[in-house]
Amino acid sequence: MDNHTSKGTEDHGMSRAAFLGAAAAGAALVAASAAGARAAHGPRPRPGLRRHGVVYTVGAGETPGTAWSEARMREDVRRIRDDLHADTLDVTGDGVERLTATATAAAERGLHVWLQPTLGDQPPADILEHLAETGRHAEALRRAGASVELSVGCEFWLFVPGIVPGADAIERIRNLMNGTVDPVAMQRRLDRFTARAAAVGRDVFGGRLSYAAAQNDEVDWSLFDIVGIDYYSAHPRPADHRRELSRHLRWGKPVAITEFGCCTYRGAPQGGGMGWDIVDYSKEPPEIKGGLVRSERTQADYIGGLLDVFTSMGLYAAMVFEFLTPDAPHWPGDPLHDLDLASYAITKPLRDRPGDPASDWHWEPKAAFHTVARHYANAKRPGTPRRAAH
């Protein structure tokens, strides 16, 4: 079971980063038919994030040159700790060997590991076995003294066949957006699979358990120790973000922002989770639509503002989505083909020979990388408020 998480989307010219926003759009439709959440109550949390992280996606890659590489991964983990000043690595994607090797490398560097297998578009039994294998490794790391938490998956209604009709994630999203899905039946199926995944996680892992839900999903969080939310809202005021997020505190459990961020052009935050939808994949090479203007500053300001919000709320953890998207290269001087505009990553891949998919490549930090690094470095300074672990 070594299939790429987003295999079901590759025929559409999209990767995991390319359709994560459509997941948020579908989740909003699901939530509109689900029971409304109760108003948030409970003790006011102290300021400060406990864990400061970044999402690191492992996968087969769209070309041999962008496939997962252990040597690249180890250097990335070092840079994440030493240059980004993160203390947590959200290791996600599929392929048990890739996941476990990356988790081990992070633990060896002293990082807290948030391990989240996300095998998609495979039979549900295979997805659960993939979770079990990964979870056993997480337990071995934990027993060896590493700091590890296990997430049983991400937005199951999107990735797991049979919850929402559709042969792959793209078809499921379209069915949701077309209103052709019975929301009650869908929620029932989602609840059943989530409970099965939680049971598998408990069976193989003795540490704290979570799940990464879209921000409007209805989840029985009594199954988990940590509430995990993928968050892609854009609001004019910080208070609006705090108000929206406060409903997740009602469970009285730590809240982790398991994904947040935006793409790299002016107006991207207002596109929310659909910010990626700016590429015409019918063209060869693919082209950016709409005459958009690249803006690393827009991305950096949005991420920095949300980190301020999460810190002020005393949330447990925040994981920026994401560290690197190798298959969305930056093409300097060619805005029509600069696929990095559609990327949520805080680094930009640069090919030695732009336009040549077989070219070797490296990454360079974007403005958002430096913004995150400053936030995370400041959090480590003596006297900086840090919320105690739950």
C-alpha positions in Angstrom: 0.0 0.0 0.0 2.3 2.7 -1.3 -0.1 4.7 -3.4 0.0 8.5 -3.5 -2.7 10.1 -1.3 -4.1 12.1 -4.2 -3.8 9.4 -6.8 -7.5 9.8 -7.6 -6.9 13.4 -8.6 -3.8 13.0 -10.8 -5.8 12.4 -13.9 -7.4 15.8 -13.4 -4.0 17.5 -13.2 -4.4 18.2 -9.4 -2.4 17.1 -6.4 -3.4 17.1 -2.7 -2.5 20.8 -2.4 -4.6 21.4 -5.5 -7.9 20.1 -4.2 -7.7 20.7 -0.4 -9.7 23.8 -0.9 -12.5 22.1 -2.7 -12.7 19.9 0.4 -13.5 23.0 2.5 -16.2 24.0 0.0 -17.8 20.6 0.2 -17.6 20.6 4.0 -19.5 23.8 4.1 -22.4 22.2 2.2 -22.4 19.2 4.5 -22.4 21.4 7.6 -25.4 23.4 6.3 -27.5 20.2 6.5 -26.0 19.0 9.9 -27.2 20.0 13.3 -25.9 23.4 14.4 -23.2 23.6 17.1 -24.0 24.8 20.6 -22.6 28.2 21.7 -19.0 28.0 23.1 -18.6 28.1 26.8 -16.0 27.1 29.3 -12.9 28.5 30.9 -10.9 31.1 29.0 -7.6 29.6 27.8 -4.3 31.2 28.7 -2.4 32.8 25.8 0.2 31.0 23.8 0.4 28.0 21.5 1.9 24.8 23.0 3.1 23.4 19.7 4.3 25.3 16.6 4.4 23.1 13.5 4.3 22.7 9.8 2.8 20.1 7.5 5.2 17.9 5.7 3.5 15.8 3.0 5.1 12.5 1.8 3.9 10.9 -1.4 4.9 9.1 -4.6 5.2 12.4 -6.4 3.9 13.3 -9.9 7.3 12.7 -11.6 10.4 10.7 -10.6 12.2 14.0 -9.9 9.6 15.2 -7.4 9.1 11.9 -5.7 9.8 11.5 -2.0 13.6 11.2 -1.3 15.0 10.2 2.1 18.0 12.4 1.6 15.9 15.5 0.7 13.6 14.7 3.6 16.3 14.5 6.1 17.7 17.9 5.0 14.2 19.4 5.1 13.7 18.1 8.6 16.9 19.8 9.7 15.9 23.1 8.1 12.5 22.9 9.6 14.0 22.6 13.1 17.0 24.9 12.7 15.8 27.6 10.3 12.0 27.6 10.6 12.3 27.0 14.4 9.3 24.7 14.4 9.0 22.3 17.3 6.4 20.0 15.7 6.3 18.2 12.4 2.9 17.1 11.0 4.0 14.1 8.9 1.1 13.3 6.5 0.5 11.5 3.2 0.6 7.8 2.4 3.1 5.0 2.1 4.0 3.4 5.4 7.7 3.4 4.7 7.7 7.1 3.8 5.6 8.1 6.7 7.6 6.1 9.3 11.0 7.1 7.9 10.0 10.8 8.1 8.5 10.4 11.6 11.7 8.7 12.8 13.9 11.4 11.3 11.8 14.1 13.0 11.9 12.3 16.3 15.7 11.9 16.0 15.9 15.7 15.6 14.0 16.2 18.8 10.8 17.4 17.1 7.3 16.5 18.4 5.7 14.2 15.8 2.1 14.6 14.7 1.7 11.5 12.5 -1.2 11.4 10.1 -1.6 8.7 7.5 -3.9 9.8 4.6 -4.2 7.0 2.2 -7.0 7.9 -0.2 -9.2 6.4 -2.9 -8.5 2.8 -1.8 -10.9 0.2 -0.2 -11.8 1.3 3.4 -10.3 -1.9 4.8 -6.9 -1.0 3.1 -7.1 2.5 4.5 -7.6 1.1 8.0 -4.8 -1.3 7.7 -2.5 1.5 6.4 -3.5 3.4 9.6 -2.8 0.4 11.8 0.7 -0.1 10.3 1.5 3.5 10.7 0.1 3.7 14.2 2.2 0.7 15.3 5.3 2.6 14.3 4.0 5.7 16.2 3.6 3.5 19.3 7.1 2.1 18.9 8.5 5.7 18.7 6.5 6.7 21.8 7.7 3.8 23.8 11.3 4.7 22.8 10.8 8.1 24.4 9.8 10.2 21.4 7.0 12.8 21.7 4.3 11.6 19.3 0.6 12.0 18.7 -1.4 10.1 16.1 -4.1 11.5 13.9 -6.3 8.7 12.3 -6.7 10.6 9.1 -8.0 13.7 7.3 -11.5 14.6 6.0 -12.7 11.1 5.5 -15.8 12.1 3.5 -13.3 13.3 0.9 -10.8 10.5 0.8 -12.7 7.3 1.8 -14.8 5.7 -0.9 -18.4 5.0 -0.1 -19.1 7.9 2.3 -19.9 10.4 -0.6 -20.7 8.9 -4.0 -17.9 9.3 -6.5 -15.0 7.4 -8.0 -12.5 9.8 -6.6 -12.2 13.0 -4.6 -13.0 15.3 -7.4 -16.2 13.4 -8.2 -17.2 13.5 -4.6 -16.7 17.2 -4.4 -18.7 17.8 -7.5 -21.6 15.6 -6.1 -21.6 17.6 -2.9 -21.6 20.9 -4.7 -24.3 19.8 -7.1 -26.5 18.9 -4.1 -26.9 15.3 -5.2 -25.9 13.8 -1.9 -28.2 12.8 0.9 -26.6 14.6 3.8 -28.2 12.5 6.5 -27.0 9.2 5.0 -23.6 10.7 4.3 -23.2 11.9 7.9 -24.2 8.4 9.1 -21.6 6.7 6.9 -19.0 9.3 8.0 -19.7 8.7 11.7 -19.4 5.0 11.2 -16.0 5.1 9.5 -14.7 7.7 11.9 -15.6 5.5 14.8 -13.9 2.5 13.1 -10.7 4.6 12.5 -10.7 5.8 16.1 -11.0 2.2 17.3 -8.1 1.1 15.2 -6.0 4.0 16.5 -6.8 3.1 20.1 -5.9 -0.5 19.4 -2.4 0.2 18.1 -1.4 3.5 19.8 -1.2 4.3 23.5 -0.7 8.1 23.2 -3.1 10.9 22.4 -5.4 10.5 19.4 -6.9 13.0 17.0 -8.4 13.5 13.5 -8.2 16.4 11.0 -11.7 17.6 10.2 -12.8 20.3 7.8 -13.7 23.3 9.9 -17.5 22.8 9.4 -17.6 19.1 9.8 -19.7 17.5 12.5 -17.5 15.1 14.5 -18.0 13.2 17.7 -14.9 14.5 19.4 -15.6 12.2 22.5 -13.7 9.6 20.4 -10.5 11.6 20.4 -8.2 13.4 22.9 -7.5 16.4 20.6 -9.9 18.3 18.4 -8.2 18.8 15.0 -9.4 21.4 12.5 -8.3 22.3 8.9 -8.9 26.0 8.8 -9.0 28.2 5.7 -11.3 31.1 6.5 -10.7 34.7 5.6 -12.2 37.4 7.8 -11.5 41.2 8.0 -10.9 41.2 11.8 -9.1 38.8 14.2 -12.2 38.8 16.4 -14.1 37.2 13.5 -11.6 34.3 13.4 -11.8 33.9 17.2 -15.6 33.8 17.1 -15.6 31.2 14.4 -13.0 29.0 16.1 -14.5 29.3 19.6 -17.2 26.7 19.0 -14.5 24.0 18.9 -13.5 24.8 22.5 -16.9 23.6 23.8 -15.6 20.0 24.0 -13.2 21.1 26.8 -10.3 19.5 24.9 -7.1 20.8 23.3 -7.7 22.3 19.8 -5.1 21.8 17.1 -5.2 23.7 13.8 -4.0 20.8 11.6 -3.9 22.9 8.4 -4.0 26.6 7.7 -2.6 29.0 5.1 -3.3 30.5 1.6 -1.8 30.6 -1.9 0.7 33.1 -3.2 -1.1 35.9 -5.0 -3.1 39.0 -4.2 -6.6 38.1 -3.1 -5.7 34.5 -2.2 -7.0 34.7 1.4 -10.4 35.7 0.1 -10.5 32.6 -2.1 -10.3 30.6 1.1 -9.8 26.9 0.5 -10.6 27.4 -3.2 -7.5 29.6 -3.7 -5.8 26.8 -5.7 -8.4 27.0 -8.5 -6.5 29.3 -10.7 -4.8 26.9 -13.1 -5.9 25.8 -16.5 -4.7 22.2 -16.7 -6.0 21.7 -20.2 -3.1 23.7 -21.5 0.4 22.3 -21.9 2.2 23.5 -19.9 -0.6 24.5 -17.5 -1.4 28.2 -17.3 -2.4 30.6 -14.5 -5.8 32.1 -15.2 -7.1 35.6 -14.7 -4.0 37.7 -14.8 -3.3 37.3 -11.1 -0.4 39.1 -9.4 2.1 37.1 -7.4 2.3 38.3 -3.8 4.4 36.5 -1.2 3.6 39.3 1.1 -0.1 38.5 1.0 0.5 34.9 2.0 2.9 35.9 4.7 0.6 38.5 6.2 -2.4 36.1 6.3 -0.4 33.3 8.0 1.2 35.7 10.5 -2.2 37.2 11.4 -3.7 33.7 12.0 -0.7 32.7 14.2 -1.5 35.8 16.3 -5.1 34.7 16.5 -4.3 31.1 17.5 -1.8 32.3 20.1 -4.3 34.8 21.6 -6.8 31.9 22.0 -4.4 29.6 23.7 -4.9 26.8 21.2 -2.9 23.7 21.6 -1.1 23.5 18.2 -1.0 25.1 14.8 0.5 23.4 11.7 1.1 25.6 8.7 0.0 24.0 5.4 2.5 23.3 4.0 6.3 23.2 3.9 6.8 22.2 0.3 4.9 21.4 -2.9 7.5 20.0 -5.3 5.0 19.7 -8.2 4.1 23.4 -8.2 7.3 25.0 -9.3 8.0 28.7 -9.3 8.9 30.1 -12.7 10.6 33.5 -12.3 9.8 36.0 -15.0 6.9 33.9 -16.4 3.7 34.7 -14.5 1.6 32.7 -16.9 3.3 29.5 -16.0 4.3 30.2 -12.3 2.4 27.3 -10.7 3.7 28.4 -7.3 0.9 31.0 -7.3 -1.5 28.1 -6.7 0.6 26.6 -3.9 0.0 26.9 -0.2 3.6 26.0 0.5 5.9 28.4 2.4 8.8 27.5 0.2 9.1 27.7 -3.6 10.6 24.9 -5.8 12.9 26.2 -8.5 13.9 24.0 -11.5 17.5 24.4 -12.7 15.9 24.4 -16.2 12.5 26.1 -16.0 9.8 24.3 -18.0 11.7 21.0 -18.1 9.9 18.4 -15.8 13.0 16.3 -15.8 15.2 19.1 -14.4 16.7 18.9 -11.0 15.4 21.4 -8.5 15.8 23.0 -5.1 13.6 25.1 -2.9 14.0 28.6 -1.5 12.0 30.2 1.3 9.1 32.5 0.6 8.3 35.6 2.7 5.8 33.4 4.7 8.7 31.1 5.7 10.5 34.0 7.3 7.2 35.2 9.0 6.6 31.8 10.5 10.3 31.5 11.5 10.0 34.8 13.5 6.8 33.7 15.2 8.2 30.4 16.2 11.6 31.8 17.3 9.9 34.4 19.5 7.8 31.6 21.1 11.0 29.9 22.2 12.4 33.0 24.0 12.4 33.0 27.8 9.4 34.8 29.2 7.2 34.2 26.1 3.8 33.0 27.2 3.4 29.3 26.5 0.3 27.3 27.3 0.9 24.3 29.5 0.4 20.9 27.9 -3.1 19.4 28.5 
